């Protein structure tokens, strides 16, 4: 794994609520520093089982105090999954 767009395409195949153009916009926003978009990218990587990339993107988002990312990152770092995903 590695490509943000690949991760989002995989997520898009599971969630048809957004068009591919929407996912491209999310990827662009994440690269530009949007905390909510970075969180979405992180969840995409986590869904693919790429926890290294997921942690990286959660950290980027959490650094900006985006609460869902802060919470999810804490769960990943603890090795526990007892918290409902945000």
N, C-alpha and C positions, 0 to 999 in steps of 0.2 A: 504494500500500500504506500501511498505517499502523496498522491495527487488529491488536492481538496475536491476538485471536480469529480473525480472517480468516487470518492466517498459520498459526495452529495448525490451523484447519479444512483448509487446503490440505495441511498435513503429515499430518493424520489421513486424508485421502483416499488417501495413499500408504502409510500404515502403519495397518492395521486392528487392530493389537494393543491399541489403546486406544480406549475409547468417548469420545464428545464430552464427556461429563461429566468425564472425566479431563483432557482438554485445557483445559476451563474452570478446573479446579482448578490446573493448571500456570500458566495465565495469571494467576490470582489470587495464587498463590505468587510468581510473578515480580514482580508489582507490589508485593508486600509485602517484597521484598528477598531472596528465596531465590536464592543463586548457582546451584545446579544448574538451577532452573526458568528463570532468566534465560538460561542457556546454551542450554537447549532452545528458548526463544523466539528466540534469536539464530540457531540453526541453521535454524529455520523460515523466518525472513526471508532468510537466505542462500540457502536452497533456492528461494525465490521470486525471487531475483536482486535483492533490495532490500538492497544492501550498506551503505547508510547506516544503516538500522535495525539490520542485523545487527551492525555495528561498535558501535553505541550499546549494544546489549544485551550483547555480548561484553565491552565496557568495564565495564559495571555488575557483571558476574559476575567479571571479572578483578580488579577493585578489591578484591574480597573474597578474593583469592588462590586462586580456583577454577582449578586447574591446566589443565584442558582449555580453559577460556576464555582463559587467559593465552597458551597455545600457539597457539590458533586466531587470536586477535587479532594475534599477532606475524606469522603467515602472511599475514593480510589486509593488514596495514600494510606488509609487505615487497613486496607485489605478486606474490609467488610462491605456488605451490600444490604444492610438492614434498613436503609433509608429509602423511602419511595423516591423514584427519579423525578426530578423537577421538570 
